[in-house]
Amino acid sequence: MRKIIIAGNWKMNNTIEEARRLVAGLLEHKVLGKVEIVVAPPFTAIHAVAAAVTGSDIQVAAQNLYWEESGAFTGEVSPQMILEAGAAWVIIGHSERRQLFGETGETVNKRINAALKEGLKPIVCVGETLEEREAGKTFDVLNTQLEEGLAGLGAKDMDAVSLAYEPVWAIGTGKTATSGQADEAHRKIREKIAAMFDNDTAAGIRILYGGSVKPSNALELLSCENVDGALVGGASLKAEDFTAIIKAGEEAS
């Protein structure tokens, strides 16, 4: 059985004090330990959040990283810095990074390799735009993103990698892929992983769904055969909503 991951991507939200309050709210709710819980605060709040969740079921992720250890890379953060701040996970290749900040398959690949080298666990995002879906290119886009992002990795490397399918047209729009659309995309991703690596890797890799996940649709999505978790945006900023999604994950487990 693949253990469900419920990951909250806070994006550019929450000061350090706001982050502490949000985590305090999460810690008030009792969870069963049946799912992995990850929160991704902005870089400035990673250390405070990591300190606040010490000894709990909540783990911490960074929202991005750079592939060099140090140097003249103004504004970037290295894997070592992320680890020192207290994160064990990192989100890589989010659609907003691809669309707004020029991420490519090549730079996603460099980031994945840098994360794995330092022992960080990557959540690698893939997904199509509305135009690509309407043109019937969804699976071509996903295959290309997987081929480019995971190029050069071996099956053993994939033990530490999770994937997130995030249809770009469903992120922050209120639109959500139907459970059928989500499960189909996840199944196609799993088939691609089998072709790139092997059947065992495909069977074991966890694929999260990201795209307007909220308490009202979480259980239906998480109950799909090939959906192994959720990468939650806006709903992760409210302790009550995020906890409800965690509980949906526990129910679906």
ROTI-435871 format. One record per residue (C-alpha): residue number from 1; x, y, z. Coordinates in steps of 0.1 Angstrom, whole numbers. Example, Ala and Ser with C-alpha at 12.3 -4.5 7.8 and 13.67 -1.06 7.14 Angstrom:
REM residues 2
<papa><pos>1</pos><u>123</u><v>-45</v><w>78</w></papa>
<papa><pos>2</pos><u>137</u><v>-11</v><w>71</w></papa>
***
This chain:
REM residues 253
<papa><pos>1</pos><u>0</u><v>0</v><w>0</w></papa>
<papa><pos>2</pos><u>12</u><v>35</v><w>-9</w></papa>
<papa><pos>3</pos><u>9</u><v>58</v><w>21</w></papa>
<papa><pos>4</pos><u>-11</u><v>89</v><w>12</w></papa>
<papa><pos>5</pos><u>8</u><v>123</v><w>14</w></papa>
<papa><pos>6</pos><u>-12</u><v>154</v><w>22</w></papa>
<papa><pos>7</pos><u>11</u><v>184</v><w>14</w></papa>
<papa><pos>8</pos><u>3</u><v>220</v><w>19</w></papa>
<papa><pos>9</pos><u>20</u><v>245</v><w>-4</w></papa>
<papa><pos>10</pos><u>16</u><v>279</v><w>13</w></papa>
<papa><pos>11</pos><u>32</u><v>298</v><w>-16</w></papa>
<papa><pos>12</pos><u>40</u><v>334</v><w>-9</w></papa>
<papa><pos>13</pos><u>18</u><v>336</v><w>22</w></papa>
<papa><pos>14</pos><u>23</u><v>338</v><w>60</w></papa>
<papa><pos>15</pos><u>48</u><v>358</v><w>80</w></papa>
<papa><pos>16</pos><u>68</u><v>339</v><w>106</w></papa>
<papa><pos>17</pos><u>42</u><v>347</v><w>132</w></papa>
<papa><pos>18</pos><u>13</u><v>338</v><w>110</w></papa>
<papa><pos>19</pos><u>31</u><v>306</v><w>101</w></papa>
<papa><pos>20</pos><u>34</u><v>297</v><w>138</w></papa>
<papa><pos>21</pos><u>-3</u><v>304</v><w>144</w></papa>
<papa><pos>22</pos><u>-13</u><v>282</v><w>114</w></papa>
<papa><pos>23</pos><u>9</u><v>253</v><w>126</w></papa>
<papa><pos>24</pos><u>-4</u><v>257</v><w>162</w></papa>
<papa><pos>25</pos><u>-39</u><v>253</v><w>147</w></papa>
<papa><pos>26</pos><u>-29</u><v>222</v><w>129</w></papa>
<papa><pos>27</pos><u>-13</u><v>207</v><w>160</w></papa>
<papa><pos>28</pos><u>-46</u><v>211</v><w>179</w></papa>
<papa><pos>29</pos><u>-64</u><v>186</v><w>157</w></papa>
<papa><pos>30</pos><u>-59</u><v>150</v><w>164</w></papa>
<papa><pos>31</pos><u>-48</u><v>129</v><w>134</w></papa>
<papa><pos>32</pos><u>-44</u><v>91</v><w>132</w></papa>
<papa><pos>33</pos><u>-9</u><v>89</v><w>117</w></papa>
<papa><pos>34</pos><u>-23</u><v>71</v><w>87</w></papa>
<papa><pos>35</pos><u>-10</u><v>97</v><w>62</w></papa>
<papa><pos>36</pos><u>22</u><v>117</v><w>58</w></papa>
<papa><pos>37</pos><u>16</u><v>154</v><w>64</w></papa>
<papa><pos>38</pos><u>39</u><v>180</v><w>48</w></papa>
<papa><pos>39</pos><u>37</u><v>218</v><w>49</w></papa>
<papa><pos>40</pos><u>58</u><v>241</v><w>27</w></papa>
<papa><pos>41</pos><u>61</u><v>276</v><w>41</w></papa>
<papa><pos>42</pos><u>80</u><v>304</v><w>25</w></papa>
<papa><pos>43</pos><u>118</u><v>302</v><w>30</w></papa>
<papa><pos>44</pos><u>117</u><v>328</v><w>58</w></papa>
<papa><pos>45</pos><u>94</u><v>307</v><w>79</w></papa>
<papa><pos>46</pos><u>109</u><v>272</v><w>74</w></papa>
<papa><pos>47</pos><u>131</u><v>273</v><w>106</w></papa>
<papa><pos>48</pos><u>102</u><v>286</v><w>128</w></papa>
<papa><pos>49</pos><u>78</u><v>260</v><w>114</w></papa>
<papa><pos>50</pos><u>103</u><v>232</v><w>117</w></papa>
<papa><pos>51</pos><u>109</u><v>241</v><w>154</w></papa>
<papa><pos>52</pos><u>72</u><v>243</v><w>160</w></papa>
<papa><pos>53</pos><u>64</u><v>208</v><w>146</w></papa>
<papa><pos>54</pos><u>93</u><v>190</v><w>163</w></papa>
<papa><pos>55</pos><u>80</u><v>157</v><w>177</w></papa>
<papa><pos>56</pos><u>48</u><v>158</v><w>157</w></papa>
<papa><pos>57</pos><u>35</u><v>141</v><w>126</w></papa>
<papa><pos>58</pos><u>40</u><v>172</v><w>105</w></papa>
<papa><pos>59</pos><u>71</u><v>174</v><w>82</w></papa>
<papa><pos>60</pos><u>84</u><v>205</v><w>64</w></papa>
<papa><pos>61</pos><u>92</u><v>212</v><w>28</w></papa>
<papa><pos>62</pos><u>107</u><v>241</v><w>9</w></papa>
<papa><pos>63</pos><u>89</u><v>254</v><w>-22</w></papa>
<papa><pos>64</pos><u>120</u><v>254</v><w>-44</w></papa>
<papa><pos>65</pos><u>158</u><v>252</v><w>-44</w></papa>
<papa><pos>66</pos><u>188</u><v>260</v><w>-65</w></papa>
<papa><pos>67</pos><u>212</u><v>233</v><w>-77</w></papa>
<papa><pos>68</pos><u>245</u><v>249</v><w>-66</w></papa>
<papa><pos>69</pos><u>259</u><v>247</v><w>-31</w></papa>
<papa><pos>70</pos><u>269</u><v>283</v><w>-30</w></papa>
<papa><pos>71</pos><u>281</u><v>312</v><w>-52</w></papa>
<papa><pos>72</pos><u>269</u><v>344</v><w>-69</w></papa>
<papa><pos>73</pos><u>233</u><v>334</v><w>-73</w></papa>
<papa><pos>74</pos><u>214</u><v>363</v><w>-58</w></papa>
<papa><pos>75</pos><u>181</u><v>354</v><w>-44</w></papa>
<papa><pos>76</pos><u>186</u><v>316</v><w>-45</w></papa>
<papa><pos>77</pos><u>187</u><v>290</v><w>-18</w></papa>
<papa><pos>78</pos><u>208</u><v>259</v><w>-18</w></papa>
<papa><pos>79</pos><u>198</u><v>223</v><w>-7</w></papa>
<papa><pos>80</pos><u>222</u><v>226</v><w>23</w></papa>
<papa><pos>81</pos><u>205</u><v>258</v><w>34</w></papa>
<papa><pos>82</pos><u>171</u><v>242</v><w>32</w></papa>
<papa><pos>83</pos><u>183</u><v>212</v><w>53</w></papa>
<papa><pos>84</pos><u>199</u><v>234</v><w>79</w></papa>
<papa><pos>85</pos><u>166</u><v>254</v><w>82</w></papa>
<papa><pos>86</pos><u>148</u><v>222</v><w>90</w></papa>
<papa><pos>87</pos><u>131</u><v>210</v><w>59</w></papa>
<papa><pos>88</pos><u>133</u><v>174</v><w>46</w></papa>
<papa><pos>89</pos><u>112</u><v>178</v><w>15</w></papa>
<papa><pos>90</pos><u>112</u><v>202</v><w>-15</w></papa>
<papa><pos>91</pos><u>86</u><v>210</v><w>-42</w></papa>
<papa><pos>92</pos><u>102</u><v>211</v><w>-76</w></papa>
<papa><pos>93</pos><u>88</u><v>223</v><w>-109</w></papa>
<papa><pos>94</pos><u>55</u><v>237</v><w>-97</w></papa>
<papa><pos>95</pos><u>35</u><v>252</v><w>-126</w></papa>
<papa><pos>96</pos><u>39</u><v>287</v><w>-112</w></papa>
<papa><pos>97</pos><u>77</u><v>283</v><w>-113</w></papa>
<papa><pos>98</pos><u>75</u><v>271</v><w>-149</w></papa>
<papa><pos>99</pos><u>51</u><v>298</v><w>-160</w></papa>
<papa><pos>100</pos><u>63</u><v>328</v><w>-140</w></papa>
<papa><pos>101</pos><u>100</u><v>321</v><w>-134</w></papa>
<papa><pos>102</pos><u>112</u><v>303</v><w>-165</w></papa>
<papa><pos>103</pos><u>116</u><v>267</v><w>-151</w></papa>
<papa><pos>104</pos><u>123</u><v>242</v><w>-178</w></papa>
<papa><pos>105</pos><u>127</u><v>204</v><w>-179</w></papa>
<papa><pos>106</pos><u>164</u><v>209</v><w>-178</w></papa>
<papa><pos>107</pos><u>164</u><v>231</v><w>-147</w></papa>
<papa><pos>108</pos><u>138</u><v>208</v><w>-130</w></papa>
<papa><pos>109</pos><u>162</u><v>179</v><w>-136</w></papa>
<papa><pos>110</pos><u>191</u><v>199</v><w>-121</w></papa>
<papa><pos>111</pos><u>171</u><v>207</v><w>-90</w></papa>
<papa><pos>112</pos><u>160</u><v>171</v><w>-86</w></papa>
<papa><pos>113</pos><u>195</u><v>158</v><w>-88</w></papa>
<papa><pos>114</pos><u>207</u><v>185</v><w>-63</w></papa>
<papa><pos>115</pos><u>179</u><v>176</v><w>-39</w></papa>
<papa><pos>116</pos><u>186</u><v>138</v><w>-40</w></papa>
<papa><pos>117</pos><u>224</u><v>144</v><w>-36</w></papa>
<papa><pos>118</pos><u>217</u><v>161</v><w>-2</w></papa>
<papa><pos>119</pos><u>190</u><v>137</v><w>9</w></papa>
<papa><pos>120</pos><u>160</u><v>159</v><w>4</w></papa>
<papa><pos>121</pos><u>128</u><v>143</v><w>-8</w></papa>
<papa><pos>122</pos><u>115</u><v>159</v><w>-40</w></papa>
<papa><pos>123</pos><u>78</u><v>164</v><w>-49</w></papa>
<papa><pos>124</pos><u>81</u><v>169</v><w>-86</w></papa>
<papa><pos>125</pos><u>52</u><v>186</v><w>-103</w></papa>
<papa><pos>126</pos><u>39</u><v>180</v><w>-138</w></papa>
<papa><pos>127</pos><u>7</u><v>192</v><w>-156</w></papa>
<papa><pos>128</pos><u>-9</u><v>207</v><w>-187</w></papa>
<papa><pos>129</pos><u>-25</u><v>240</v><w>-195</w></papa>
<papa><pos>130</pos><u>-61</u><v>244</v><w>-205</w></papa>
<papa><pos>131</pos><u>-50</u><v>250</v><w>-241</w></papa>
<papa><pos>132</pos><u>-29</u><v>218</v><w>-241</w></papa>
<papa><pos>133</pos><u>-58</u><v>198</v><w>-227</w></papa>
<papa><pos>134</pos><u>-83</u><v>211</v><w>-252</w></papa>
<papa><pos>135</pos><u>-58</u><v>203</v><w>-280</w></papa>
<papa><pos>136</pos><u>-56</u><v>167</v><w>-268</w></papa>
<papa><pos>137</pos><u>-20</u><v>171</v><w>-258</w></papa>
<papa><pos>138</pos><u>-23</u><v>163</v><w>-221</w></papa>
<papa><pos>139</pos><u>-4</u><v>130</v><w>-221</w></papa>
<papa><pos>140</pos><u>22</u><v>142</v><w>-246</w></papa>
<papa><pos>141</pos><u>29</u><v>171</v><w>-222</w></papa>
<papa><pos>142</pos><u>31</u><v>149</v><w>-192</w></papa>
<papa><pos>143</pos><u>54</u><v>124</v><w>-209</w></papa>
<papa><pos>144</pos><u>78</u><v>152</v><w>-220</w></papa>
<papa><pos>145</pos><u>79</u><v>168</v><w>-185</w></papa>
<papa><pos>146</pos><u>86</u><v>134</v><w>-170</w></papa>
<papa><pos>147</pos><u>113</u><v>125</v><w>-196</w></papa>
<papa><pos>148</pos><u>131</u><v>158</v><w>-192</w></papa>
<papa><pos>149</pos><u>127</u><v>161</v><w>-154</w></papa>
<papa><pos>150</pos><u>137</u><v>126</v><w>-145</w></papa>
<papa><pos>151</pos><u>164</u><v>122</v><w>-172</w></papa>
<papa><pos>152</pos><u>194</u><v>103</v><w>-159</w></papa>
<papa><pos>153</pos><u>178</u><v>90</v><w>-127</w></papa>
<papa><pos>154</pos><u>178</u><v>54</v><w>-118</w></papa>
<papa><pos>155</pos><u>151</u><v>33</v><w>-102</w></papa>
<papa><pos>156</pos><u>169</u><v>36</v><w>-68</w></papa>
<papa><pos>157</pos><u>168</u><v>74</v><w>-70</w></papa>
<papa><pos>158</pos><u>130</u><v>72</v><w>-75</w></papa>
<papa><pos>159</pos><u>126</u><v>57</v><w>-41</w></papa>
<papa><pos>160</pos><u>129</u><v>92</v><w>-26</w></papa>
<papa><pos>161</pos><u>108</u><v>110</v><w>-53</w></papa>
<papa><pos>162</pos><u>70</u><v>117</v><w>-53</w></papa>
<papa><pos>163</pos><u>52</u><v>132</v><w>-82</w></papa>
<papa><pos>164</pos><u>23</u><v>157</v><w>-83</w></papa>
<papa><pos>165</pos><u>-1</u><v>160</v><w>-112</w></papa>
<papa><pos>166</pos><u>-14</u><v>196</v><w>-112</w></papa>
<papa><pos>167</pos><u>-35</u><v>205</v><w>-142</w></papa>
<papa><pos>168</pos><u>-26</u><v>242</v><w>-146</w></papa>
<papa><pos>169</pos><u>-62</u><v>251</v><w>-155</w></papa>
<papa><pos>170</pos><u>-73</u><v>239</v><w>-121</w></papa>
<papa><pos>171</pos><u>-48</u><v>257</v><w>-98</w></papa>
<papa><pos>172</pos><u>-64</u><v>285</v><w>-79</w></papa>
<papa><pos>173</pos><u>-93</u><v>287</v><w>-103</w></papa>
<papa><pos>174</pos><u>-119</u><v>269</v><w>-83</w></papa>
<papa><pos>175</pos><u>-120</u><v>243</v><w>-112</w></papa>
<papa><pos>176</pos><u>-111</u><v>208</v><w>-103</w></papa>
<papa><pos>177</pos><u>-104</u><v>178</v><w>-125</w></papa>
<papa><pos>178</pos><u>-131</u><v>152</v><w>-120</w></papa>
<papa><pos>179</pos><u>-121</u><v>121</v><w>-101</w></papa>
<papa><pos>180</pos><u>-121</u><v>103</v><w>-135</w></papa>
<papa><pos>181</pos><u>-98</u><v>128</v><w>-151</w></papa>
<papa><pos>182</pos><u>-74</u><v>128</v><w>-122</w></papa>
<papa><pos>183</pos><u>-73</u><v>90</v><w>-120</w></papa>
<papa><pos>184</pos><u>-67</u><v>87</v><w>-157</w></papa>
<papa><pos>185</pos><u>-39</u><v>112</v><w>-157</w></papa>
<papa><pos>186</pos><u>-23</u><v>95</v><w>-127</w></papa>
<papa><pos>187</pos><u>-26</u><v>61</v><w>-143</w></papa>
<papa><pos>188</pos><u>-9</u><v>74</v><w>-175</w></papa>
<papa><pos>189</pos><u>19</u><v>89</v><w>-154</w></papa>
<papa><pos>190</pos><u>23</u><v>56</v><w>-136</w></papa>
<papa><pos>191</pos><u>25</u><v>38</v><w>-170</w></papa>
<papa><pos>192</pos><u>52</u><v>63</v><w>-181</w></papa>
<papa><pos>193</pos><u>72</u><v>56</v><w>-150</w></papa>
<papa><pos>194</pos><u>70</u><v>19</v><w>-157</w></papa>
<papa><pos>195</pos><u>83</u><v>25</v><w>-192</w></papa>
<papa><pos>196</pos><u>111</u><v>47</v><w>-180</w></papa>
<papa><pos>197</pos><u>121</u><v>26</v><w>-151</w></papa>
<papa><pos>198</pos><u>103</u><v>-6</v><w>-142</w></papa>
<papa><pos>199</pos><u>70</u><v>-20</v><w>-129</w></papa>
<papa><pos>200</pos><u>81</u><v>-20</v><w>-93</w></papa>
<papa><pos>201</pos><u>90</u><v>16</v><w>-94</w></papa>
<papa><pos>202</pos><u>57</u><v>25</v><w>-110</w></papa>
<papa><pos>203</pos><u>38</u><v>5</v><w>-84</w></papa>
<papa><pos>204</pos><u>56</u><v>22</v><w>-55</w></papa>
<papa><pos>205</pos><u>58</u><v>58</v><w>-66</w></papa>
<papa><pos>206</pos><u>33</u><v>81</v><w>-50</w></papa>
<papa><pos>207</pos><u>14</u><v>106</v><w>-72</w></papa>
<papa><pos>208</pos><u>-4</u><v>135</v><w>-56</w></papa>
<papa><pos>209</pos><u>-32</u><v>155</v><w>-72</w></papa>
<papa><pos>210</pos><u>-29</u><v>193</v><w>-70</w></papa>
<papa><pos>211</pos><u>-56</u><v>217</v><w>-83</w></papa>
<papa><pos>212</pos><u>-82</u><v>233</v><w>-61</w></papa>
<papa><pos>213</pos><u>-83</u><v>205</v><w>-36</w></papa>
<papa><pos>214</pos><u>-107</u><v>214</v><w>-8</w></papa>
<papa><pos>215</pos><u>-126</u><v>196</v><w>20</w></papa>
<papa><pos>216</pos><u>-156</u><v>191</v><w>-2</w></papa>
<papa><pos>217</pos><u>-138</u><v>172</v><w>-30</w></papa>
<papa><pos>218</pos><u>-108</u><v>156</v><w>-11</w></papa>
<papa><pos>219</pos><u>-123</u><v>123</v><w>-3</w></papa>
<papa><pos>220</pos><u>-136</u><v>116</v><w>-38</w></papa>
<papa><pos>221</pos><u>-102</u><v>125</v><w>-53</w></papa>
<papa><pos>222</pos><u>-81</u><v>106</v><w>-27</w></papa>
<papa><pos>223</pos><u>-103</u><v>75</v><w>-31</w></papa>
<papa><pos>224</pos><u>-91</u><v>71</v><w>-67</w></papa>
<papa><pos>225</pos><u>-69</u><v>40</v><w>-73</w></papa>
<papa><pos>226</pos><u>-40</u><v>59</v><w>-86</w></papa>
<papa><pos>227</pos><u>-42</u><v>91</v><w>-65</w></papa>
<papa><pos>228</pos><u>-18</u><v>89</v><w>-35</w></papa>
<papa><pos>229</pos><u>-23</u><v>122</v><w>-19</w></papa>
<papa><pos>230</pos><u>-29</u><v>159</v><w>-25</w></papa>
<papa><pos>231</pos><u>-8</u><v>190</v><w>-30</w></papa>
<papa><pos>232</pos><u>-30</u><v>216</v><w>-15</w></papa>
<papa><pos>233</pos><u>-28</u><v>253</v><w>-21</w></papa>
<papa><pos>234</pos><u>-53</u><v>278</v><w>-8</w></papa>
<papa><pos>235</pos><u>-71</u><v>253</v><w>15</w></papa>
<papa><pos>236</pos><u>-38</u><v>246</v><w>33</w></papa>
<papa><pos>237</pos><u>-38</u><v>282</v><w>47</w></papa>
<papa><pos>238</pos><u>-67</u><v>274</v><w>70</w></papa>
<papa><pos>239</pos><u>-60</u><v>249</v><w>98</w></papa>
<papa><pos>240</pos><u>-96</u><v>236</v><w>97</w></papa>
<papa><pos>241</pos><u>-97</u><v>231</v><w>60</w></papa>
<papa><pos>242</pos><u>-63</u><v>214</v><w>58</w></papa>
<papa><pos>243</pos><u>-72</u><v>192</v><w>87</w></papa>
<papa><pos>244</pos><u>-104</u><v>182</v><w>70</w></papa>
<papa><pos>245</pos><u>-83</u><v>172</v><w>39</w></papa>
<papa><pos>246</pos><u>-59</u><v>152</v><w>61</w></papa>
<papa><pos>247</pos><u>-89</u><v>134</v><w>76</w></papa>
<papa><pos>248</pos><u>-102</u><v>126</v><w>41</w></papa>
<papa><pos>249</pos><u>-68</u><v>111</v><w>34</w></papa>
<papa><pos>250</pos><u>-71</u><v>90</v><w>65</w></papa>
<papa><pos>251</pos><u>-105</u><v>78</v><w>55</w></papa>
<papa><pos>252</pos><u>-93</u><v>70</v><w>20</w></papa>
<papa><pos>253</pos><u>-63</u><v>50</v><w>33</w></papa>
***
